């Protein structure tokens, strides 16, 4: 497997960075690492009428409410024209995971997970906000956190 990252200042493959991963067999962990390498560092969003560029690692979660998509960081709420499934593809690395029909969360921002009713989990984020994890996604979350 060969992954090439092109330096914006260079137009040919000779000047680019090459990462070679030699594995006997692909695994979920290797796939997540490779996806993280390919993920963007920033996301363009709206704050009112203004455009903002926020670092992806500062996003706490993304949520769909009444056909609008909101992106939350520690202090602010932004809006984006992207669909939730598009955000999931863009952010879908080892840091982000869908936890409900309308929510994607940054796993690195989860401070605590506790049982909730109906086989769901309650996640407490670093900013003390609480969000529910649908029972459909509980097994995947446990797998990701290795619990």
Buried (B, 14 or more C-beta within 10 A) or exposed (E): EEEEEEEEEEEEEEEEEEEEEEEEEEEEEEEBEBBEEEBEEEBEBEEEEEEBEBEBEBBBBBBBEEEEBBBBBEEEEBEBEBEBEEBBEBBBBBBBBBBBEBBBBBBEBBEEBEEBEEEBBBBBBEEEEEBBBBBEBBEEBEEBEEE
